[in-house]
């Protein structure tokens, strides 16, 4: 063990200044917070994209239902005309 030096910053067991350990801990926490923020942003973006996709599918389904309804109406009208001609 080395003798204590006077006038120097306190050191850790690894010989690093204790401020370095605190700074490293703070840096790691900030890095973790940034990663968490990026993950939250990505989740929010994906949720928005999924919502948009659901709306698009609902709109496409509605348009398809309207097309099929018009087609069924035309078929019914043609059947009525054919029946009227047959009588």
Biopython code that builds the backbone (N, CA, C, O; Angstrom):
import numpy as np
from Bio.PDB.StructureBuilder import StructureBuilder

atoms = [
    (1, "UNK", "N", (0.841, -1.173, 0.000)),
    (1, "UNK", "CA", (0.000, 0.000, 0.000)),
    (1, "UNK", "C", (0.892, 1.244, 0.000)),
    (1, "UNK", "O", (1.910, 1.289, 0.690)),
    (2, "UNK", "N", (0.503, 2.231, -0.768)),
    (2, "UNK", "CA", (1.316, 3.433, -0.867)),
    (2, "UNK", "C", (0.926, 4.401, 0.236)),
    (2, "UNK", "O", (-0.223, 4.422, 0.678)),
    (3, "UNK", "N", (1.858, 5.177, 0.665)),
    (3, "UNK", "CA", (1.521, 6.162, 1.701)),
    (3, "UNK", "C", (0.584, 7.214, 1.131)),
    (3, "UNK", "O", (0.633, 7.529, -0.058)),
    (4, "UNK", "N", (-0.260, 7.747, 1.984)),
    (4, "UNK", "CA", (-1.215, 8.767, 1.549)),
    (4, "UNK", "C", (-0.469, 10.022, 1.140)),
    (4, "UNK", "O", (0.447, 10.479, 1.824)),
    (5, "UNK", "N", (-0.876, 10.555, 0.029)),
    (5, "UNK", "CA", (-0.255, 11.783, -0.452)),
    (5, "UNK", "C", (-1.098, 12.953, 0.015)),
    (5, "UNK", "O", (-2.328, 12.904, -0.027)),
    (6, "UNK", "N", (-0.470, 13.939, 0.431)),
    (6, "UNK", "CA", (-1.205, 15.122, 0.881)),
    (6, "UNK", "C", (-1.407, 16.052, -0.289)),
    (6, "UNK", "O", (-0.552, 16.170, -1.167)),
    (7, "UNK", "N", (-2.565, 16.719, -0.291)),
    (7, "UNK", "CA", (-2.833, 17.706, -1.329)),
    (7, "UNK", "C", (-3.357, 17.107, -2.622)),
    (7, "UNK", "O", (-3.456, 17.813, -3.626)),
    (8, "UNK", "N", (-3.697, 15.819, -2.625)),
    (8, "UNK", "CA", (-4.225, 15.200, -3.845)),
    (8, "UNK", "C", (-5.673, 14.793, -3.608)),
    (8, "UNK", "O", (-6.136, 14.723, -2.469)),
    (9, "UNK", "N", (-6.369, 14.530, -4.685)),
    (9, "UNK", "CA", (-7.773, 14.111, -4.603)),
    (9, "UNK", "C", (-7.841, 12.710, -4.030)),
    (9, "UNK", "O", (-6.926, 11.916, -4.248)),
    (10, "UNK", "N", (-8.913, 12.380, -3.296)),
    (10, "UNK", "CA", (-9.054, 11.023, -2.771)),
    (10, "UNK", "C", (-9.149, 10.029, -3.927)),
    (10, "UNK", "O", (-9.683, 10.335, -4.993)),
    (11, "UNK", "N", (-8.613, 8.825, -3.686)),
    (11, "UNK", "CA", (-8.601, 7.816, -4.742)),
    (11, "UNK", "C", (-9.431, 6.614, -4.333)),
    (11, "UNK", "O", (-9.706, 6.396, -3.153)),
    (12, "UNK", "N", (-9.825, 5.835, -5.338)),
    (12, "UNK", "CA", (-10.573, 4.600, -5.099)),
    (12, "UNK", "C", (-9.576, 3.466, -4.898)),
    (12, "UNK", "O", (-8.364, 3.679, -4.936)),
    (13, "UNK", "N", (-10.100, 2.252, -4.683)),
    (13, "UNK", "CA", (-9.224, 1.095, -4.500)),
    (13, "UNK", "C", (-8.440, 0.783, -5.770)),
    (13, "UNK", "O", (-7.404, 0.120, -5.714)),
    (14, "UNK", "N", (-8.927, 1.257, -6.910)),
    (14, "UNK", "CA", (-8.221, 1.023, -8.176)),
    (14, "UNK", "C", (-7.194, 2.105, -8.470)),
    (14, "UNK", "O", (-6.503, 2.061, -9.488)),
    (15, "UNK", "N", (-7.102, 3.057, -7.587)),
    (15, "UNK", "CA", (-6.146, 4.133, -7.801)),
    (15, "UNK", "C", (-6.693, 5.269, -8.636)),
    (15, "UNK", "O", (-5.968, 6.215, -8.945)),
    (16, "UNK", "N", (-7.974, 5.191, -9.012)),
    (16, "UNK", "CA", (-8.587, 6.259, -9.788)),
    (16, "UNK", "C", (-9.129, 7.321, -8.850)),
    (16, "UNK", "O", (-9.576, 7.003, -7.748)),
    (17, "UNK", "N", (-9.096, 8.552, -9.262)),
    (17, "UNK", "CA", (-9.702, 9.588, -8.418)),
    (17, "UNK", "C", (-11.182, 9.291, -8.214)),
    (17, "UNK", "O", (-11.850, 8.818, -9.134)),
    (18, "UNK", "N", (-11.695, 9.558, -7.033)),
    (18, "UNK", "CA", (-13.094, 9.239, -6.746)),
    (18, "UNK", "C", (-14.035, 10.047, -7.632)),
    (18, "UNK", "O", (-15.162, 9.619, -7.883)),
    (19, "UNK", "N", (-13.593, 11.205, -8.107)),
    (19, "UNK", "CA", (-14.440, 11.990, -9.010)),
    (19, "UNK", "C", (-14.616, 11.270, -10.331)),
    (19, "UNK", "O", (-15.647, 11.433, -10.983)),
    (20, "UNK", "N", (-13.629, 10.471, -10.748)),
    (20, "UNK", "CA", (-13.743, 9.705, -11.986)),
    (20, "UNK", "C", (-14.836, 8.657, -11.845)),
    (20, "UNK", "O", (-15.621, 8.445, -12.769)),
    (21, "UNK", "N", (-14.889, 8.002, -10.690)),
    (21, "UNK", "CA", (-15.925, 6.997, -10.458)),
    (21, "UNK", "C", (-17.303, 7.648, -10.495)),
    (21, "UNK", "O", (-18.230, 7.102, -11.094)),
    (22, "UNK", "N", (-17.444, 8.801, -9.866)),
    (22, "UNK", "CA", (-18.720, 9.514, -9.869)),
    (22, "UNK", "C", (-19.071, 9.966, -11.274)),
    (22, "UNK", "O", (-20.223, 9.868, -11.697)),
    (23, "UNK", "N", (-18.077, 10.459, -11.995)),
    (23, "UNK", "CA", (-18.308, 10.911, -13.360)),
    (23, "UNK", "C", (-18.708, 9.734, -14.241)),
    (23, "UNK", "O", (-19.608, 9.855, -15.072)),
    (24, "UNK", "N", (-18.043, 8.598, -14.062)),
    (24, "UNK", "CA", (-18.376, 7.410, -14.843)),
    (24, "UNK", "C", (-19.795, 6.961, -14.546)),
    (24, "UNK", "O", (-20.546, 6.618, -15.459)),
    (25, "UNK", "N", (-20.163, 6.960, -13.272)),
    (25, "UNK", "CA", (-21.514, 6.565, -12.882)),
    (25, "UNK", "C", (-22.540, 7.524, -13.500)),
    (25, "UNK", "O", (-23.571, 7.088, -14.012)),
    (26, "UNK", "N", (-22.254, 8.820, -13.451)),
    (26, "UNK", "CA", (-23.155, 9.814, -14.036)),
    (26, "UNK", "C", (-23.253, 9.627, -15.541)),
    (26, "UNK", "O", (-24.340, 9.712, -16.113)),
    (27, "UNK", "N", (-22.102, 9.369, -16.191)),
    (27, "UNK", "CA", (-22.091, 9.158, -17.642)),
    (27, "UNK", "C", (-22.906, 7.923, -18.000)),
    (27, "UNK", "O", (-23.689, 7.945, -18.949)),
    (28, "UNK", "N", (-22.723, 6.841, -17.237)),
    (28, "UNK", "CA", (-23.480, 5.621, -17.516)),
    (28, "UNK", "C", (-24.969, 5.857, -17.332)),
    (28, "UNK", "O", (-25.775, 5.366, -18.123)),
    (29, "UNK", "N", (-25.348, 6.600, -16.300)),
    (29, "UNK", "CA", (-26.767, 6.887, -16.067)),
    (29, "UNK", "C", (-27.337, 7.716, -17.213)),
    (29, "UNK", "O", (-28.442, 7.453, -17.687)),
    (30, "UNK", "N", (-26.582, 8.714, -17.656)),
    (30, "UNK", "CA", (-27.052, 9.554, -18.765)),
    (30, "UNK", "C", (-27.158, 8.731, -20.045)),
    (30, "UNK", "O", (-28.097, 8.898, -20.824)),
    (31, "UNK", "N", (-26.191, 7.842, -20.254)),
    (31, "UNK", "CA", (-26.230, 6.975, -21.443)),
    (31, "UNK", "C", (-27.462, 6.079, -21.390)),
    (31, "UNK", "O", (-28.143, 5.891, -22.399)),
    (32, "UNK", "N", (-27.748, 5.525, -20.208)),
    (32, "UNK", "CA", (-28.925, 4.673, -20.032)),
    (32, "UNK", "C", (-30.206, 5.480, -20.266)),
    (32, "UNK", "O", (-31.139, 4.995, -20.907)),
    (33, "UNK", "N", (-30.249, 6.706, -19.749)),
    (33, "UNK", "CA", (-31.428, 7.556, -19.950)),
    (33, "UNK", "C", (-31.629, 7.872, -21.423)),
    (33, "UNK", "O", (-32.760, 7.889, -21.910)),
    (34, "UNK", "N", (-30.540, 8.123, -22.131)),
    (34, "UNK", "CA", (-30.653, 8.405, -23.570)),
    (34, "UNK", "C", (-31.147, 7.176, -24.315)),
    (34, "UNK", "O", (-32.000, 7.285, -25.195)),
    (35, "UNK", "N", (-30.614, 6.001, -23.970)),
    (35, "UNK", "CA", (-31.076, 4.775, -24.618)),
    (35, "UNK", "C", (-32.552, 4.555, -24.342)),
    (35, "UNK", "O", (-33.308, 4.164, -25.232)),
    (36, "UNK", "N", (-32.962, 4.808, -23.104)),
    (36, "UNK", "CA", (-34.373, 4.653, -22.741)),
    (36, "UNK", "C", (-35.234, 5.628, -23.530)),
    (36, "UNK", "O", (-36.312, 5.266, -24.001)),
    (37, "UNK", "N", (-34.761, 6.867, -23.675)),
    (37, "UNK", "CA", (-35.518, 7.860, -24.449)),
    (37, "UNK", "C", (-35.661, 7.409, -25.899)),
    (37, "UNK", "O", (-36.736, 7.528, -26.486)),
    (38, "UNK", "N", (-34.577, 6.892, -26.474)),
    (38, "UNK", "CA", (-34.629, 6.433, -27.865)),
    (38, "UNK", "C", (-35.585, 5.240, -28.006)),
    (38, "UNK", "O", (-36.331, 5.145, -28.981)),
    (39, "UNK", "N", (-35.555, 4.342, -27.029)),
    (39, "UNK", "CA", (-36.474, 3.199, -27.070)),
    (39, "UNK", "C", (-37.918, 3.665, -26.964)),
    (39, "UNK", "O", (-38.785, 3.168, -27.684)),
    (40, "UNK", "N", (-38.183, 4.610, -26.078)),
    (40, "UNK", "CA", (-39.539, 5.150, -25.936)),
    (40, "UNK", "C", (-39.991, 5.829, -27.221)),
    (40, "UNK", "O", (-41.137, 5.679, -27.644)),
    (41, "UNK", "N", (-39.087, 6.573, -27.834)),
    (41, "UNK", "CA", (-39.417, 7.242, -29.094)),
    (41, "UNK", "C", (-39.716, 6.207, -30.181)),
    (41, "UNK", "O", (-40.662, 6.373, -30.951)),
    (42, "UNK", "N", (-38.923, 5.150, -30.244)),
    (42, "UNK", "CA", (-39.155, 4.098, -31.238)),
    (42, "UNK", "C", (-40.493, 3.408, -30.993)),
    (42, "UNK", "O", (-41.229, 3.120, -31.937)),
    (43, "UNK", "N", (-40.810, 3.142, -29.714)),
    (43, "UNK", "CA", (-42.106, 2.525, -29.393)),
    (43, "UNK", "C", (-43.263, 3.423, -29.808)),
    (43, "UNK", "O", (-44.246, 2.954, -30.381)),
    (44, "UNK", "N", (-43.144, 4.717, -29.516)),
    (44, "UNK", "CA", (-44.204, 5.656, -29.885)),
    (44, "UNK", "C", (-44.357, 5.720, -31.403)),
    (44, "UNK", "O", (-45.472, 5.775, -31.920)),
    (45, "UNK", "N", (-43.239, 5.712, -32.104)),
    (45, "UNK", "CA", (-43.282, 5.759, -33.568)),
    (45, "UNK", "C", (-43.950, 4.505, -34.121)),
    (45, "UNK", "O", (-44.778, 4.590, -35.028)),
    (46, "UNK", "N", (-43.596, 3.352, -33.582)),
    (46, "UNK", "CA", (-44.204, 2.101, -34.038)),
    (46, "UNK", "C", (-45.698, 2.067, -33.729)),
    (46, "UNK", "O", (-46.493, 1.585, -34.536)),
    (47, "UNK", "N", (-46.078, 2.578, -32.559)),
    (47, "UNK", "CA", (-47.498, 2.611, -32.208)),
    (47, "UNK", "C", (-48.262, 3.496, -33.189)),
    (47, "UNK", "O", (-49.373, 3.163, -33.600)),
    (48, "UNK", "N", (-47.666, 4.614, -33.555)),
    (48, "UNK", "CA", (-48.297, 5.508, -34.531)),
    (48, "UNK", "C", (-48.432, 4.821, -35.882)),
    (48, "UNK", "O", (-49.487, 4.882, -36.513)),
    (49, "UNK", "N", (-47.362, 4.169, -36.325)),
    (49, "UNK", "CA", (-47.394, 3.472, -37.619)),
    (49, "UNK", "C", (-48.419, 2.345, -37.617)),
    (49, "UNK", "O", (-49.120, 2.146, -38.609)),
    (50, "UNK", "N", (-48.517, 1.597, -36.502)),
    (50, "UNK", "CA", (-49.506, 0.525, -36.414)),
    (50, "UNK", "C", (-50.920, 1.086, -36.456)),
    (50, "UNK", "O", (-51.800, 0.506, -37.092)),
    (51, "UNK", "N", (-51.146, 2.212, -35.783)),
    (51, "UNK", "CA", (-52.453, 2.858, -35.819)),
    (51, "UNK", "C", (-52.821, 3.297, -37.227)),
    (51, "UNK", "O", (-53.957, 3.125, -37.669)),
    (52, "UNK", "N", (-51.841, 3.868, -37.927)),
    (52, "UNK", "CA", (-52.086, 4.289, -39.311)),
    (52, "UNK", "C", (-52.406, 3.084, -40.188)),
    (52, "UNK", "O", (-53.299, 3.150, -41.033)),
    (53, "UNK", "N", (-51.688, 1.994, -39.994)),
    (53, "UNK", "CA", (-51.923, 0.779, -40.794)),
    (53, "UNK", "C", (-53.327, 0.231, -40.528)),
    (53, "UNK", "O", (-54.014, -0.201, -41.454)),
    (54, "UNK", "N", (-53.752, 0.249, -39.256)),
    (54, "UNK", "CA", (-55.111, -0.222, -38.924)),
    (54, "UNK", "C", (-56.164, 0.649, -39.601)),
    (54, "UNK", "O", (-57.151, 0.138, -40.129)),
    (55, "UNK", "N", (-55.952, 1.968, -39.586)),
    (55, "UNK", "CA", (-56.900, 2.870, -40.237)),
    (55, "UNK", "C", (-56.949, 2.624, -41.739)),
    (55, "UNK", "O", (-58.019, 2.650, -42.347)),
    (56, "UNK", "N", (-55.776, 2.385, -42.335)),
    (56, "UNK", "CA", (-55.741, 2.112, -43.779)),
    (56, "UNK", "C", (-56.515, 0.837, -44.095)),
    (56, "UNK", "O", (-57.293, 0.799, -45.048)),
    (57, "UNK", "N", (-56.299, -0.213, -43.292)),
    (57, "UNK", "CA", (-57.008, -1.471, -43.533)),
    (57, "UNK", "C", (-58.507, -1.297, -43.355)),
    (57, "UNK", "O", (-59.294, -1.857, -44.117)),
    (58, "UNK", "N", (-58.904, -0.527, -42.355)),
    (58, "UNK", "CA", (-60.337, -0.297, -42.132)),
    (58, "UNK", "C", (-60.939, 0.462, -43.314)),
    (58, "UNK", "O", (-62.044, 0.149, -43.757)),
    (59, "UNK", "N", (-60.219, 1.453, -43.821)),
    (59, "UNK", "CA", (-60.691, 2.210, -44.981)),
    (59, "UNK", "C", (-60.781, 1.343, -46.223)),
    (59, "UNK", "O", (-61.739, 1.443, -46.989)),
    (60, "UNK", "N", (-59.787, 0.496, -46.421)),
    (60, "UNK", "CA", (-59.805, -0.396, -47.580)),
    (60, "UNK", "C", (-60.946, -1.404, -47.469)),
    (60, "UNK", "O", (-61.594, -1.731, -48.463)),
    (61, "UNK", "N", (-61.183, -1.888, -46.264)),
    (61, "UNK", "CA", (-62.280, -2.843, -46.057)),
    (61, "UNK", "C", (-63.624, -2.172, -46.328)),
    (61, "UNK", "O", (-64.511, -2.781, -46.927)),
    (62, "UNK", "N", (-63.779, -0.931, -45.895)),
    (62, "UNK", "CA", (-65.024, -0.201, -46.137)),
    (62, "UNK", "C", (-65.226, 0.029, -47.637)),
    (62, "UNK", "O", (-66.330, -0.153, -48.150)),
    (63, "UNK", "N", (-64.169, 0.425, -48.334)),
    (63, "UNK", "CA", (-64.273, 0.642, -49.777)),
    (63, "UNK", "C", (-64.637, -0.655, -50.494)),
    (63, "UNK", "O", (-65.462, -0.654, -51.407)),
    (64, "UNK", "N", (-64.016, -1.771, -50.074)),
    (64, "UNK", "CA", (-64.327, -3.071, -50.671)),
    (64, "UNK", "C", (-65.789, -3.438, -50.430)),
    (64, "UNK", "O", (-66.463, -3.932, -51.334)),
    (65, "UNK", "N", (-66.279, -3.199, -49.215)),
    (65, "UNK", "CA", (-67.673, -3.520, -48.897)),
    (65, "UNK", "C", (-68.623, -2.683, -49.747)),
    (65, "UNK", "O", (-69.650, -3.184, -50.205)),
    (66, "UNK", "N", (-68.288, -1.418, -49.959)),
    (66, "UNK", "CA", (-69.147, -0.562, -50.797)),
    (66, "UNK", "C", (-69.163, -1.036, -52.241)),
    (66, "UNK", "O", (-70.212, -1.054, -52.886)),
    (67, "UNK", "N", (-67.973, -1.425, -52.755)),
    (67, "UNK", "CA", (-67.914, -1.939, -54.126)),
    (67, "UNK", "C", (-68.758, -3.192, -54.280)),
    (67, "UNK", "O", (-69.517, -3.321, -55.241)),
    (68, "UNK", "N", (-68.629, -4.112, -53.338)),
    (68, "UNK", "CA", (-69.400, -5.352, -53.416)),
    (68, "UNK", "C", (-70.890, -5.082, -53.273)),
    (68, "UNK", "O", (-71.706, -5.761, -53.897)),
    (69, "UNK", "N", (-71.249, -4.105, -52.463)),
    (69, "UNK", "CA", (-72.662, -3.753, -52.294)),
    (69, "UNK", "C", (-73.230, -3.209, -53.608)),
    (69, "UNK", "O", (-74.331, -3.574, -54.020)),
    (70, "UNK", "N", (-72.455, -2.326, -54.260)),
    (70, "UNK", "CA", (-72.916, -1.794, -55.557)),
    (70, "UNK", "C", (-73.028, -2.902, -56.594)),
    (70, "UNK", "O", (-73.965, -2.923, -57.391)),
    (71, "UNK", "N", (-72.081, -3.814, -56.580)),
    (71, "UNK", "CA", (-72.113, -4.941, -57.523)),
    (71, "UNK", "C", (-73.340, -5.814, -57.265)),
    (71, "UNK", "O", (-73.991, -6.256, -58.212)),
    (72, "UNK", "N", (-73.661, -6.066, -55.999)),
    (72, "UNK", "CA", (-74.847, -6.867, -55.660)),
    (72, "UNK", "C", (-76.119, -6.144, -56.079)),
    (72, "UNK", "O", (-77.060, -6.773, -56.562)),
    (73, "UNK", "N", (-76.156, -4.833, -55.899)),
    (73, "UNK", "CA", (-77.331, -4.051, -56.332)),
    (73, "UNK", "C", (-77.509, -4.137, -57.843)),
    (73, "UNK", "O", (-78.630, -4.301, -58.324)),
    (74, "UNK", "N", (-76.423, -4.030, -58.591)),
    (74, "UNK", "CA", (-76.512, -4.147, -60.052)),
    (74, "UNK", "C", (-77.006, -5.537, -60.454)),
    (74, "UNK", "O", (-77.844, -5.670, -61.346)),
    (75, "UNK", "N", (-76.480, -6.573, -59.787)),
    (75, "UNK", "CA", (-76.912, -7.943, -60.094)),
    (75, "UNK", "C", (-78.388, -8.123, -59.777)),
    (75, "UNK", "O", (-79.106, -8.778, -60.533)),
    (76, "UNK", "N", (-78.849, -7.552, -58.671)),
    (76, "UNK", "CA", (-80.268, -7.649, -58.308)),
    (76, "UNK", "C", (-81.127, -6.908, -59.325)),
    (76, "UNK", "O", (-82.196, -7.387, -59.704)),
    (77, "UNK", "N", (-80.664, -5.744, -59.766)),
    (77, "UNK", "CA", (-81.413, -4.978, -60.769)),
    (77, "UNK", "C", (-81.492, -5.751, -62.091)),
    (77, "UNK", "O", (-82.545, -5.777, -62.729)),
    (78, "UNK", "N", (-80.414, -6.363, -62.493)),
    (78, "UNK", "CA", (-80.425, -7.145, -63.725)),
    (78, "UNK", "C", (-81.352, -8.350, -63.603)),
    (78, "UNK", "O", (-82.039, -8.718, -64.556)),
    (79, "UNK", "N", (-81.362, -8.959, -62.420)),
    (79, "UNK", "CA", (-82.266, -10.104, -62.206)),
    (79, "UNK", "C", (-83.709, -9.646, -62.277)),
    (79, "UNK", "O", (-84.543, -10.353, -62.843)),
    (80, "UNK", "N", (-84.033, -8.481, -61.718)),
    (80, "UNK", "CA", (-85.395, -7.962, -61.793)),
    (80, "UNK", "C", (-85.792, -7.657, -63.236)),
    (80, "UNK", "O", (-86.915, -7.940, -63.654)),
    (81, "UNK", "N", (-84.856, -7.077, -63.993)),
    (81, "UNK", "CA", (-85.136, -6.789, -65.409)),
    (81, "UNK", "C", (-85.344, -8.081, -66.191)),
    (81, "UNK", "O", (-86.259, -8.162, -67.010)),
    (82, "UNK", "N", (-84.522, -9.078, -65.955)),
    (82, "UNK", "CA", (-84.669, -10.364, -66.662)),
    (82, "UNK", "C", (-86.006, -11.006, -66.317)),
    (82, "UNK", "O", (-86.660, -11.584, -67.185)),
    (83, "UNK", "N", (-86.414, -10.909, -65.056)),
    (83, "UNK", "CA", (-87.686, -11.472, -64.630)),
    (83, "UNK", "C", (-88.862, -10.716, -65.288)),
    (83, "UNK", "O", (-89.846, -11.327, -65.704)),
    (84, "UNK", "N", (-88.743, -9.401, -65.372)),
    (84, "UNK", "CA", (-89.797, -8.596, -65.991)),
    (84, "UNK", "C", (-89.914, -8.919, -67.489)),
    (84, "UNK", "O", (-91.019, -8.967, -68.029)),
    (85, "UNK", "N", (-88.786, -9.138, -68.148)),
    (85, "UNK", "CA", (-88.820, -9.464, -69.566)),
    (85, "UNK", "C", (-89.428, -10.853, -69.800)),
    (85, "UNK", "O", (-90.093, -11.096, -70.807)),
    (86, "UNK", "N", (-89.182, -11.759, -68.839)),
    (86, "UNK", "CA", (-89.680, -13.115, -68.998)),
    (86, "UNK", "C", (-91.202, -13.179, -68.829)),
    (86, "UNK", "O", (-91.843, -14.068, -69.389)),
    (87, "UNK", "N", (-91.770, -12.278, -68.090)),
    (87, "UNK", "CA", (-93.210, -12.313, -67.861)),
    (87, "UNK", "C", (-93.932, -11.722, -68.997)),
    (87, "UNK", "O", (-95.162, -11.663, -68.983)),
]
sb = StructureBuilder()
sb.init_structure("model")
sb.init_model(0)
sb.init_chain("A")
sb.init_seg("    ")
for serial, (resi, resn, name, xyz) in enumerate(atoms, 1):
    if name == "N":
        sb.init_residue(resn, " ", resi, " ")
    sb.init_atom(name, np.array(xyz, "f"), 0.0, 1.0, " ", f" {name:<3s}", serial, name[0])
structure = sb.get_structure()
